[in-house]
Amino acid sequence: MDEVYNILALTIGRTPYSHKNMAIQNRQLQTLLSLINNATEVVDRHLSSSSYPAQDGHNDPELRVSIYTIEAACSQLVCEVARPSDVLVNVSFD
């Protein structure tokens, strides 16, 4: 699990494709996609649950962590595949 957190902790400023072994980059992309997929399954399970409370749903710790994971992994995925200049432009519009 430490590897996952290390991948998510990478900074925006680094160049996505510079001096990286392609096998390592592919593994990082697969890890991010796996994180997004697993967290999305948790969110889907909560949303499709008949007992899901519409107003209090985000108080569920599992759901909240899944949402944070999706947000972080998607941001990191963009940093991995986009040009640094595009990432900066996207961040400036947030």
N, C-alpha and C positions, 0 to 999 in steps of 0.2 A: 504494500500500500504506500510505502514511502516513495516509490518511484512515481506513482500517480501524483502525489503532492509536489514532488520535484518538477514534474512536467508542468503542472498548473502554476507553479511559482516562477516560471521563466518570465523575463521582462519583455515588454513590447519593443524596446529599442534594439533588440538584437536582430541581425539579418537572418531570415528564415532558412535560406539555403546555403549559407556560407560555411564552408569547411565541415560539413556534416556528412557522416557516413550515411548513404542512402538507406541502408538496412536499419540504422538507428532511427532515422527520420520516419521510415515506414512503421516501425514499432510504436513510435510516439503517436502517430496519426491513428493507428489501430487502437491504442489505449484510450485516446480521447473519444473516438467513436464508440468504443465499448462503454465508457463512462456515460456518454450521452444516451446510448441505447438503454442501459440498465436503469438510469434515473428516470427516463421517459416511461419505462414500464411501471415504475413505482407511482409516478404521477397519474398514469392512465388507470391503474388499479384503484387509486383513491377517487378519481373523478367518476369512474364508472360504478363505484360502490353506491348502493342505494342508501346507505347510512351516511354518506358524505354530507357534512353540514356546509352549506354554501358560504355562510358568513364566518364560521370558525375553522374552516378547513386548513388554513395556513398555520394554525396553532399546533398541528400535528408535527412532531419533531421529524419523523421520517419523510413526510411530504416537504417540509421546509428545507431539509438537507438536500433532497433530490432537486428541488428548484434551484438552490444555490449551486449545486454540482452542474446542472445543465447550463446555467448562466456562465460559470467559470470555464467549463470545458468548451463551450461554443466560442467564447472570447479567445481562448488559447488556440482553438482550431483556426480561427481567422488569422491570428498572428503567425501560425505555421505556414499557411498557404498563400497569404496575400503579400504583396510587396510592402515594404516598410512605409513607403510614402502613402499608400492607400490606407494602411492601418492608422496612421496619424491623422489623415483627413477624416476617417470614420470617427475617431475618438474626439476630434474637435467639434463634431456635430452632435455629440451626446450631451 
